[in-house]
Structure formats: structure tokens, C-alpha cells
Amino acid sequence: MLTTKIHEYRTEKGISQAALAERVGVRRETIVNLESGKYNPSLKLAMDIAKVFEHPVEEIFFFTDDDEDE
């Protein structure tokens, strides 16, 4: 499962979902879906978000095993 730290980094920087969406060229709903794990970003979008937060992509987006909770 893809997990993100978008919400964490966004709130640390005081950026709204709408502002982040505008900066990376997507709709606010896309950011909502990324934060809730309902959408996996394209490589370009992941890179654009990483650039905004000034963190490597792998610190923002990472995979977790679905079986970890069992």
C-alpha cells in the first residue's frame, strides 16, 4: 500500500490543499485523494510535490506491507 506524508508536510508548511494543488497543477480533489490513499500519483506529480516540500520523493511517498497489521 502506498502511504504518503503529504498532509504532515503540508500542515508543517502551512499550505492548504488548494494552494498545494495550484502549485503542482492539479485539482484540490487530487490532493485530498492522495492524502487519503485513494490515488497513486504519477512520477511527475510525485516529483513536483517533493520539490514543493523540499524533501526526497521517497520521504513523502513510500510503500508499506498490507500484512503489517496482521
Secondary structure, 3 states (H helix, E strand, C coil): CEEECHHHHHHHHCCCHHHHHHHHCCCHHHHHHHHCCCCCCCHHHHHHHHHHHCCCHHHHEEECCHHHHC
